[in-house]
Amino acid sequence: MPGQAAKGAELPPLSVRYVYARQRKGEQEWLEVGGAVRDGAEGWLPATAAMDWRQTLTVAFARRQSATRVVFP
């Protein structure tokens, strides 16, 4: 529940979590989060410890033989 002592390991930076619920406890907003859509929620974290990410990125690696060099300024 929001506001209780942490039970799990610290999350690594930029780890993906899905938000299942938002709840206010006093002045602080809490997020119920989980690592996979099918597994459901795993716990709560303060909303100040999270960042909304509304973009989806799709990437693929190019074969080195067919890729030309790119120079970034």
PDB file with one MODEL, atoms N, CA, C and O in Angstrom:
MODEL        1
ATOM      1  N   MET A   1       0.837  -1.189   0.000  1.00  0.00           N
ATOM      2  CA  MET A   1       0.000   0.000   0.000  1.00  0.00           C
ATOM      3  C   MET A   1       0.879   1.249   0.000  1.00  0.00           C
ATOM      4  O   MET A   1       2.014   1.215   0.475  1.00  0.00           O
ATOM      5  N   PRO A   2       0.358   2.333  -0.525  1.00  0.00           N
ATOM      6  CA  PRO A   2       1.130   3.573  -0.546  1.00  0.00           C
ATOM      7  C   PRO A   2       1.571   4.001   0.846  1.00  0.00           C
ATOM      8  O   PRO A   2       0.816   3.918   1.815  1.00  0.00           O
ATOM      9  N   GLY A   3       2.813   4.462   0.914  1.00  0.00           N
ATOM     10  CA  GLY A   3       3.331   4.986   2.168  1.00  0.00           C
ATOM     11  C   GLY A   3       3.998   3.964   3.064  1.00  0.00           C
ATOM     12  O   GLY A   3       4.615   4.342   4.060  1.00  0.00           O
ATOM     13  N   GLN A   4       3.896   2.672   2.745  1.00  0.00           N
ATOM     14  CA  GLN A   4       4.540   1.647   3.564  1.00  0.00           C
ATOM     15  C   GLN A   4       6.002   1.512   3.171  1.00  0.00           C
ATOM     16  O   GLN A   4       6.415   1.982   2.111  1.00  0.00           O
ATOM     17  N   ALA A   5       6.772   0.874   4.021  1.00  0.00           N
ATOM     18  CA  ALA A   5       8.193   0.661   3.749  1.00  0.00           C
ATOM     19  C   ALA A   5       8.371  -0.217   2.513  1.00  0.00           C
ATOM     20  O   ALA A   5       7.566  -1.111   2.251  1.00  0.00           O
ATOM     21  N   ALA A   6       9.429   0.049   1.763  1.00  0.00           N
ATOM     22  CA  ALA A   6       9.722  -0.717   0.551  1.00  0.00           C
ATOM     23  C   ALA A   6      10.072  -2.154   0.902  1.00  0.00           C
ATOM     24  O   ALA A   6      10.758  -2.417   1.889  1.00  0.00           O
ATOM     25  N   LYS A   7       9.585  -3.090   0.071  1.00  0.00           N
ATOM     26  CA  LYS A   7       9.850  -4.508   0.311  1.00  0.00           C
ATOM     27  C   LYS A   7      10.758  -5.119  -0.744  1.00  0.00           C
ATOM     28  O   LYS A   7      11.401  -6.138  -0.488  1.00  0.00           O
ATOM     29  N   GLY A   8      10.823  -4.521  -1.916  1.00  0.00           N
ATOM     30  CA  GLY A   8      11.590  -5.100  -3.003  1.00  0.00           C
ATOM     31  C   GLY A   8      12.908  -4.378  -3.223  1.00  0.00           C
ATOM     32  O   GLY A   8      13.272  -3.456  -2.492  1.00  0.00           O
ATOM     33  N   ALA A   9      13.610  -4.830  -4.256  1.00  0.00           N
ATOM     34  CA  ALA A   9      14.880  -4.216  -4.625  1.00  0.00           C
ATOM     35  C   ALA A   9      14.627  -2.868  -5.297  1.00  0.00           C
ATOM     36  O   ALA A   9      13.549  -2.621  -5.838  1.00  0.00           O
ATOM     37  N   GLU A  10      15.628  -2.011  -5.252  1.00  0.00           N
ATOM     38  CA  GLU A  10      15.534  -0.707  -5.904  1.00  0.00           C
ATOM     39  C   GLU A  10      15.470  -0.894  -7.415  1.00  0.00           C
ATOM     40  O   GLU A  10      16.202  -1.712  -7.973  1.00  0.00           O
ATOM     41  N   LEU A  11      14.603  -0.144  -8.074  1.00  0.00           N
ATOM     42  CA  LEU A  11      14.471  -0.246  -9.525  1.00  0.00           C
ATOM     43  C   LEU A  11      15.646   0.436 -10.209  1.00  0.00           C
ATOM     44  O   LEU A  11      16.073   1.506  -9.774  1.00  0.00           O
ATOM     45  N   PRO A  12      16.179  -0.163 -11.275  1.00  0.00           N
ATOM     46  CA  PRO A  12      17.246   0.502 -12.022  1.00  0.00           C
ATOM     47  C   PRO A  12      16.687   1.711 -12.776  1.00  0.00           C
ATOM     48  O   PRO A  12      15.507   1.725 -13.127  1.00  0.00           O
ATOM     49  N   PRO A  13      17.516   2.722 -13.027  1.00  0.00           N
ATOM     50  CA  PRO A  13      17.051   3.887 -13.778  1.00  0.00           C
ATOM     51  C   PRO A  13      16.515   3.490 -15.151  1.00  0.00           C
ATOM     52  O   PRO A  13      17.022   2.559 -15.777  1.00  0.00           O
ATOM     53  N   LEU A  14      15.504   4.189 -15.606  1.00  0.00           N
ATOM     54  CA  LEU A  14      14.862   3.999 -16.909  1.00  0.00           C
ATOM     55  C   LEU A  14      14.253   2.613 -17.089  1.00  0.00           C
ATOM     56  O   LEU A  14      14.124   2.149 -18.222  1.00  0.00           O
ATOM     57  N   SER A  15      13.880   1.947 -16.015  1.00  0.00           N
ATOM     58  CA  SER A  15      13.211   0.656 -16.155  1.00  0.00           C
ATOM     59  C   SER A  15      11.741   0.896 -16.499  1.00  0.00           C
ATOM     60  O   SER A  15      11.120   1.837 -16.004  1.00  0.00           O
ATOM     61  N   VAL A  16      11.205   0.045 -17.339  1.00  0.00           N
ATOM     62  CA  VAL A  16       9.828   0.196 -17.816  1.00  0.00           C
ATOM     63  C   VAL A  16       8.872  -0.416 -16.806  1.00  0.00           C
ATOM     64  O   VAL A  16       9.044  -1.561 -16.386  1.00  0.00           O
ATOM     65  N   ARG A  17       7.882   0.343 -16.428  1.00  0.00           N
ATOM     66  CA  ARG A  17       6.823  -0.134 -15.538  1.00  0.00           C
ATOM     67  C   ARG A  17       5.491   0.364 -16.072  1.00  0.00           C
ATOM     68  O   ARG A  17       5.405   1.468 -16.609  1.00  0.00           O
ATOM     69  N   TYR A  18       4.468  -0.438 -15.927  1.00  0.00           N
ATOM     70  CA  TYR A  18       3.114  -0.064 -16.320  1.00  0.00           C
ATOM     71  C   TYR A  18       2.367   0.410 -15.088  1.00  0.00           C
ATOM     72  O   TYR A  18       2.499  -0.177 -14.014  1.00  0.00           O
ATOM     73  N   VAL A  19       1.582   1.472 -15.239  1.00  0.00           N
ATOM     74  CA  VAL A  19       0.824   2.036 -14.119  1.00  0.00           C
ATOM     75  C   VAL A  19      -0.577   1.445 -14.134  1.00  0.00           C
ATOM     76  O   VAL A  19      -1.302   1.557 -15.122  1.00  0.00           O
ATOM     77  N   TYR A  20      -0.947   0.815 -13.024  1.00  0.00           N
ATOM     78  CA  TYR A  20      -2.262   0.188 -12.889  1.00  0.00           C
ATOM     79  C   TYR A  20      -3.237   1.047 -12.101  1.00  0.00           C
ATOM     80  O   TYR A  20      -4.448   0.937 -12.295  1.00  0.00           O
ATOM     81  N   ALA A  21      -2.733   1.899 -11.219  1.00  0.00           N
ATOM     82  CA  ALA A  21      -3.612   2.757 -10.421  1.00  0.00           C
ATOM     83  C   ALA A  21      -2.819   3.943  -9.901  1.00  0.00           C
ATOM     84  O   ALA A  21      -1.596   3.890  -9.771  1.00  0.00           O
ATOM     85  N   ARG A  22      -3.537   5.005  -9.609  1.00  0.00           N
ATOM     86  CA  ARG A  22      -2.972   6.194  -8.962  1.00  0.00           C
ATOM     87  C   ARG A  22      -3.780   6.446  -7.708  1.00  0.00           C
ATOM     88  O   ARG A  22      -5.005   6.323  -7.705  1.00  0.00           O
ATOM     89  N   GLN A  23      -3.073   6.805  -6.633  1.00  0.00           N
ATOM     90  CA  GLN A  23      -3.770   7.036  -5.372  1.00  0.00           C
ATOM     91  C   GLN A  23      -3.064   8.147  -4.606  1.00  0.00           C
ATOM     92  O   GLN A  23      -1.835   8.213  -4.568  1.00  0.00           O
ATOM     93  N   ARG A  24      -3.861   9.015  -4.001  1.00  0.00           N
ATOM     94  CA  ARG A  24      -3.314  10.082  -3.167  1.00  0.00           C
ATOM     95  C   ARG A  24      -3.342   9.656  -1.711  1.00  0.00           C
ATOM     96  O   ARG A  24      -4.340   9.131  -1.217  1.00  0.00           O
ATOM     97  N   LYS A  25      -2.232   9.889  -1.038  1.00  0.00           N
ATOM     98  CA  LYS A  25      -2.159   9.667   0.407  1.00  0.00           C
ATOM     99  C   LYS A  25      -1.574  10.938   0.995  1.00  0.00           C
ATOM    100  O   LYS A  25      -0.374  11.191   0.892  1.00  0.00           O
ATOM    101  N   GLY A  26      -2.439  11.736   1.612  1.00  0.00           N
ATOM    102  CA  GLY A  26      -2.006  13.043   2.083  1.00  0.00           C
ATOM    103  C   GLY A  26      -1.714  13.940   0.898  1.00  0.00           C
ATOM    104  O   GLY A  26      -2.544  14.093   0.002  1.00  0.00           O
ATOM    105  N   GLU A  27      -0.542  14.527   0.899  1.00  0.00           N
ATOM    106  CA  GLU A  27      -0.129  15.423  -0.186  1.00  0.00           C
ATOM    107  C   GLU A  27       0.572  14.688  -1.326  1.00  0.00           C
ATOM    108  O   GLU A  27       0.850  15.289  -2.364  1.00  0.00           O
ATOM    109  N   GLN A  28       0.859  13.416  -1.153  1.00  0.00           N
ATOM    110  CA  GLN A  28       1.676  12.686  -2.125  1.00  0.00           C
ATOM    111  C   GLN A  28       0.830  11.750  -2.980  1.00  0.00           C
ATOM    112  O   GLN A  28      -0.069  11.071  -2.483  1.00  0.00           O
ATOM    113  N   GLU A  29       1.136  11.727  -4.285  1.00  0.00           N
ATOM    114  CA  GLU A  29       0.479  10.796  -5.196  1.00  0.00           C
ATOM    115  C   GLU A  29       1.353   9.553  -5.339  1.00  0.00           C
ATOM    116  O   GLU A  29       2.576   9.653  -5.439  1.00  0.00           O
ATOM    117  N   TRP A  30       0.717   8.382  -5.347  1.00  0.00           N
ATOM    118  CA  TRP A  30       1.410   7.107  -5.475  1.00  0.00           C
ATOM    119  C   TRP A  30       0.929   6.383  -6.721  1.00  0.00           C
ATOM    120  O   TRP A  30      -0.224   6.532  -7.127  1.00  0.00           O
ATOM    121  N   LEU A  31       1.818   5.596  -7.330  1.00  0.00           N
ATOM    122  CA  LEU A  31       1.498   4.813  -8.518  1.00  0.00           C
ATOM    123  C   LEU A  31       1.613   3.333  -8.192  1.00  0.00           C
ATOM    124  O   LEU A  31       2.605   2.895  -7.609  1.00  0.00           O
ATOM    125  N   GLU A  32       0.602   2.568  -8.569  1.00  0.00           N
ATOM    126  CA  GLU A  32       0.686   1.111  -8.454  1.00  0.00           C
ATOM    127  C   GLU A  32       1.251   0.616  -9.776  1.00  0.00           C
ATOM    128  O   GLU A  32       0.635   0.819 -10.823  1.00  0.00           O
ATOM    129  N   VAL A  33       2.411  -0.029  -9.748  1.00  0.00           N
ATOM    130  CA  VAL A  33       3.133  -0.354 -10.972  1.00  0.00           C
ATOM    131  C   VAL A  33       3.476  -1.838 -11.062  1.00  0.00           C
ATOM    132  O   VAL A  33       3.513  -2.554 -10.061  1.00  0.00           O
ATOM    133  N   GLY A  34       3.725  -2.274 -12.296  1.00  0.00           N
ATOM    134  CA  GLY A  34       4.169  -3.634 -12.564  1.00  0.00           C
ATOM    135  C   GLY A  34       5.063  -3.641 -13.788  1.00  0.00           C
ATOM    136  O   GLY A  34       5.015  -2.715 -14.598  1.00  0.00           O
ATOM    137  N   GLY A  35       5.878  -4.675 -13.931  1.00  0.00           N
ATOM    138  CA  GLY A  35       6.840  -4.747 -15.021  1.00  0.00           C
ATOM    139  C   GLY A  35       6.304  -5.306 -16.320  1.00  0.00           C
ATOM    140  O   GLY A  35       6.922  -5.121 -17.369  1.00  0.00           O
ATOM    141  N   ALA A  36       5.172  -5.984 -16.279  1.00  0.00           N
ATOM    142  CA  ALA A  36       4.598  -6.562 -17.495  1.00  0.00           C
ATOM    143  C   ALA A  36       3.081  -6.447 -17.436  1.00  0.00           C
ATOM    144  O   ALA A  36       2.480  -6.534 -16.366  1.00  0.00           O
ATOM    145  N   VAL A  37       2.483  -6.254 -18.582  1.00  0.00           N
ATOM    146  CA  VAL A  37       1.031  -6.085 -18.647  1.00  0.00           C
ATOM    147  C   VAL A  37       0.317  -7.324 -18.117  1.00  0.00           C
ATOM    148  O   VAL A  37      -0.658  -7.204 -17.375  1.00  0.00           O
ATOM    149  N   ARG A  38       0.781  -8.492 -18.482  1.00  0.00           N
ATOM    150  CA  ARG A  38       0.093  -9.741 -18.098  1.00  0.00           C
ATOM    151  C   ARG A  38       0.299 -10.136 -16.641  1.00  0.00           C
ATOM    152  O   ARG A  38      -0.531 -10.847 -16.073  1.00  0.00           O
ATOM    153  N   ASP A  39       1.389  -9.689 -16.030  1.00  0.00           N
ATOM    154  CA  ASP A  39       1.706 -10.099 -14.655  1.00  0.00           C
ATOM    155  C   ASP A  39       0.998  -9.271 -13.595  1.00  0.00           C
ATOM    156  O   ASP A  39       0.956  -9.671 -12.431  1.00  0.00           O
ATOM    157  N   GLY A  40       0.448  -8.139 -13.968  1.00  0.00           N
ATOM    158  CA  GLY A  40      -0.253  -7.294 -13.007  1.00  0.00           C
ATOM    159  C   GLY A  40       0.689  -6.452 -12.167  1.00  0.00           C
ATOM    160  O   GLY A  40       1.894  -6.398 -12.413  1.00  0.00           O
ATOM    161  N   ALA A  41       0.116  -5.801 -11.178  1.00  0.00           N
ATOM    162  CA  ALA A  41       0.866  -4.866 -10.340  1.00  0.00           C
ATOM    163  C   ALA A  41       1.819  -5.603  -9.403  1.00  0.00           C
ATOM    164  O   ALA A  41       1.528  -6.700  -8.926  1.00  0.00           O
ATOM    165  N   GLU A  42       2.973  -4.965  -9.150  1.00  0.00           N
ATOM    166  CA  GLU A  42       3.984  -5.533  -8.254  1.00  0.00           C
ATOM    167  C   GLU A  42       4.143  -4.725  -6.979  1.00  0.00           C
ATOM    168  O   GLU A  42       4.621  -5.243  -5.969  1.00  0.00           O
ATOM    169  N   GLY A  43       3.746  -3.459  -7.016  1.00  0.00           N
ATOM    170  CA  GLY A  43       3.908  -2.628  -5.829  1.00  0.00           C
ATOM    171  C   GLY A  43       3.626  -1.170  -6.122  1.00  0.00           C
ATOM    172  O   GLY A  43       3.124  -0.818  -7.189  1.00  0.00           O
ATOM    173  N   TRP A  44       3.956  -0.330  -5.158  1.00  0.00           N
ATOM    174  CA  TRP A  44       3.682   1.102  -5.232  1.00  0.00           C
ATOM    175  C   TRP A  44       4.979   1.889  -5.189  1.00  0.00           C
ATOM    176  O   TRP A  44       5.949   1.471  -4.556  1.00  0.00           O
ATOM    177  N   LEU A  45       4.991   3.043  -5.873  1.00  0.00           N
ATOM    178  CA  LEU A  45       6.103   3.970  -5.746  1.00  0.00           C
ATOM    179  C   LEU A  45       5.579   5.392  -5.841  1.00  0.00           C
ATOM    180  O   LEU A  45       4.545   5.632  -6.464  1.00  0.00           O
ATOM    181  N   PRO A  46       6.283   6.340  -5.226  1.00  0.00           N
ATOM    182  CA  PRO A  46       5.824   7.726  -5.280  1.00  0.00           C
ATOM    183  C   PRO A  46       5.842   8.241  -6.718  1.00  0.00           C
ATOM    184  O   PRO A  46       6.756   7.925  -7.480  1.00  0.00           O
ATOM    185  N   ALA A  47       4.849   9.021  -7.085  1.00  0.00           N
ATOM    186  CA  ALA A  47       4.784   9.563  -8.444  1.00  0.00           C
ATOM    187  C   ALA A  47       5.995  10.434  -8.755  1.00  0.00           C
ATOM    188  O   ALA A  47       6.377  10.563  -9.918  1.00  0.00           O
ATOM    189  N   THR A  48       6.598  11.029  -7.740  1.00  0.00           N
ATOM    190  CA  THR A  48       7.787  11.860  -7.960  1.00  0.00           C
ATOM    191  C   THR A  48       8.997  11.028  -8.385  1.00  0.00           C
ATOM    192  O   THR A  48       9.975  11.583  -8.885  1.00  0.00           O
ATOM    193  N   ALA A  49       8.948   9.706  -8.194  1.00  0.00           N
ATOM    194  CA  ALA A  49      10.052   8.827  -8.579  1.00  0.00           C
ATOM    195  C   ALA A  49       9.873   8.277  -9.988  1.00  0.00           C
ATOM    196  O   ALA A  49      10.695   7.491 -10.459  1.00  0.00           O
ATOM    197  N   ALA A  50       8.800   8.687 -10.660  1.00  0.00           N
ATOM    198  CA  ALA A  50       8.507   8.163 -11.997  1.00  0.00           C
ATOM    199  C   ALA A  50       8.411   9.307 -13.002  1.00  0.00           C
ATOM    200  O   ALA A  50       8.272  10.475 -12.638  1.00  0.00           O
ATOM    201  N   MET A  51       8.489   8.930 -14.283  1.00  0.00           N
ATOM    202  CA  MET A  51       8.380   9.895 -15.361  1.00  0.00           C
ATOM    203  C   MET A  51       7.417   9.321 -16.394  1.00  0.00           C
ATOM    204  O   MET A  51       7.582   8.182 -16.832  1.00  0.00           O
ATOM    205  N   ASP A  52       6.411  10.106 -16.785  1.00  0.00           N
ATOM    206  CA  ASP A  52       5.493   9.653 -17.832  1.00  0.00           C
ATOM    207  C   ASP A  52       6.250   9.512 -19.141  1.00  0.00           C
ATOM    208  O   ASP A  52       7.030  10.388 -19.514  1.00  0.00           O
ATOM    209  N   TRP A  53       6.019   8.412 -19.835  1.00  0.00           N
ATOM    210  CA  TRP A  53       6.649   8.171 -21.131  1.00  0.00           C
ATOM    211  C   TRP A  53       5.536   7.791 -22.089  1.00  0.00           C
ATOM    212  O   TRP A  53       5.061   6.656 -22.080  1.00  0.00           O
ATOM    213  N   ARG A  54       5.120   8.738 -22.913  1.00  0.00           N
ATOM    214  CA  ARG A  54       3.965   8.525 -23.790  1.00  0.00           C
ATOM    215  C   ARG A  54       4.375   8.197 -25.220  1.00  0.00           C
ATOM    216  O   ARG A  54       3.520   8.150 -26.105  1.00  0.00           O
ATOM    217  N   GLN A  55       5.640   7.973 -25.463  1.00  0.00           N
ATOM    218  CA  GLN A  55       6.122   7.656 -26.795  1.00  0.00           C
ATOM    219  C   GLN A  55       6.434   6.170 -26.891  1.00  0.00           C
ATOM    220  O   GLN A  55       6.792   5.524 -25.905  1.00  0.00           O
ATOM    221  N   THR A  56       6.290   5.651 -28.086  1.00  0.00           N
ATOM    222  CA  THR A  56       6.682   4.280 -28.361  1.00  0.00           C
ATOM    223  C   THR A  56       7.815   4.323 -29.375  1.00  0.00           C
ATOM    224  O   THR A  56       7.712   4.999 -30.399  1.00  0.00           O
ATOM    225  N   LEU A  57       8.879   3.614 -29.097  1.00  0.00           N
ATOM    226  CA  LEU A  57      10.015   3.557 -30.009  1.00  0.00           C
ATOM    227  C   LEU A  57      10.121   2.163 -30.601  1.00  0.00           C
ATOM    228  O   LEU A  57      10.037   1.164 -29.887  1.00  0.00           O
ATOM    229  N   THR A  58      10.306   2.106 -31.903  1.00  0.00           N
ATOM    230  CA  THR A  58      10.553   0.838 -32.570  1.00  0.00           C
ATOM    231  C   THR A  58      11.894   0.962 -33.270  1.00  0.00           C
ATOM    232  O   THR A  58      12.082   1.843 -34.109  1.00  0.00           O
ATOM    233  N   VAL A  59      12.819   0.090 -32.930  1.00  0.00           N
ATOM    234  CA  VAL A  59      14.155   0.172 -33.509  1.00  0.00           C
ATOM    235  C   VAL A  59      14.589  -1.200 -33.997  1.00  0.00           C
ATOM    236  O   VAL A  59      14.104  -2.232 -33.533  1.00  0.00           O
ATOM    237  N   ALA A  60      15.510  -1.182 -34.943  1.00  0.00           N
ATOM    238  CA  ALA A  60      16.110  -2.417 -35.436  1.00  0.00           C
ATOM    239  C   ALA A  60      17.568  -2.120 -35.765  1.00  0.00           C
ATOM    240  O   ALA A  60      17.892  -1.036 -36.251  1.00  0.00           O
ATOM    241  N   PHE A  61      18.428  -3.066 -35.504  1.00  0.00           N
ATOM    242  CA  PHE A  61      19.831  -2.895 -35.820  1.00  0.00           C
ATOM    243  C   PHE A  61      20.064  -3.192 -37.296  1.00  0.00           C
ATOM    244  O   PHE A  61      19.492  -4.128 -37.855  1.00  0.00           O
ATOM    245  N   ALA A  62      20.914  -2.379 -37.913  1.00  0.00           N
ATOM    246  CA  ALA A  62      21.285  -2.599 -39.309  1.00  0.00           C
ATOM    247  C   ALA A  62      22.525  -3.486 -39.351  1.00  0.00           C
ATOM    248  O   ALA A  62      23.355  -3.450 -38.443  1.00  0.00           O
ATOM    249  N   ARG A  63      22.640  -4.267 -40.391  1.00  0.00           N
ATOM    250  CA  ARG A  63      23.850  -5.080 -40.568  1.00  0.00           C
ATOM    251  C   ARG A  63      25.026  -4.158 -40.831  1.00  0.00           C
ATOM    252  O   ARG A  63      24.911  -3.180 -41.570  1.00  0.00           O
ATOM    253  N   ARG A  64      26.136  -4.472 -40.233  1.00  0.00           N
ATOM    254  CA  ARG A  64      27.315  -3.604 -40.392  1.00  0.00           C
ATOM    255  C   ARG A  64      27.793  -3.554 -41.834  1.00  0.00           C
ATOM    256  O   ARG A  64      28.287  -2.519 -42.281  1.00  0.00           O
ATOM    257  N   GLN A  65      27.656  -4.645 -42.566  1.00  0.00           N
ATOM    258  CA  GLN A  65      28.137  -4.676 -43.942  1.00  0.00           C
ATOM    259  C   GLN A  65      27.361  -3.706 -44.831  1.00  0.00           C
ATOM    260  O   GLN A  65      27.930  -3.118 -45.751  1.00  0.00           O
ATOM    261  N   SER A  66      26.065  -3.537 -44.563  1.00  0.00           N
ATOM    262  CA  SER A  66      25.254  -2.687 -45.430  1.00  0.00           C
ATOM    263  C   SER A  66      25.097  -1.266 -44.900  1.00  0.00           C
ATOM    264  O   SER A  66      24.529  -0.414 -45.584  1.00  0.00           O
ATOM    265  N   ALA A  67      25.585  -1.001 -43.707  1.00  0.00           N
ATOM    266  CA  ALA A  67      25.412   0.327 -43.113  1.00  0.00           C
ATOM    267  C   ALA A  67      26.546   1.254 -43.530  1.00  0.00           C
ATOM    268  O   ALA A  67      27.711   0.858 -43.573  1.00  0.00           O
ATOM    269  N   THR A  68      26.185   2.489 -43.834  1.00  0.00           N
ATOM    270  CA  THR A  68      27.210   3.490 -44.111  1.00  0.00           C
ATOM    271  C   THR A  68      27.474   4.265 -42.829  1.00  0.00           C
ATOM    272  O   THR A  68      26.647   4.280 -41.917  1.00  0.00           O
ATOM    273  N   ARG A  69      28.611   4.893 -42.770  1.00  0.00           N
ATOM    274  CA  ARG A  69      28.984   5.627 -41.564  1.00  0.00           C
ATOM    275  C   ARG A  69      28.166   6.905 -41.432  1.00  0.00           C
ATOM    276  O   ARG A  69      27.826   7.558 -42.419  1.00  0.00           O
ATOM    277  N   VAL A  70      27.865   7.235 -40.198  1.00  0.00           N
ATOM    278  CA  VAL A  70      27.126   8.456 -39.891  1.00  0.00           C
ATOM    279  C   VAL A  70      27.950   9.267 -38.912  1.00  0.00           C
ATOM    280  O   VAL A  70      28.479   8.735 -37.937  1.00  0.00           O
ATOM    281  N   VAL A  71      28.054  10.555 -39.178  1.00  0.00           N
ATOM    282  CA  VAL A  71      28.811  11.435 -38.301  1.00  0.00           C
ATOM    283  C   VAL A  71      27.827  12.381 -37.619  1.00  0.00           C
ATOM    284  O   VAL A  71      27.060  13.081 -38.280  1.00  0.00           O
ATOM    285  N   PHE A  72      27.862  12.389 -36.293  1.00  0.00           N
ATOM    286  CA  PHE A  72      27.017  13.305 -35.529  1.00  0.00           C
ATOM    287  C   PHE A  72      27.858  14.504 -35.127  1.00  0.00           C
ATOM    288  O   PHE A  72      28.966  14.338 -34.617  1.00  0.00           O
ATOM    289  N   PRO A  73      27.351  15.704 -35.346  1.00  0.00           N
ATOM    290  CA  PRO A  73      28.138  16.898 -34.970  1.00  0.00           C
ATOM    291  C   PRO A  73      28.209  17.076 -33.469  1.00  0.00           C
ATOM    292  O   PRO A  73      28.829  18.024 -32.988  1.00  0.00           O
TER     293      PRO A  73
ENDMDL
END
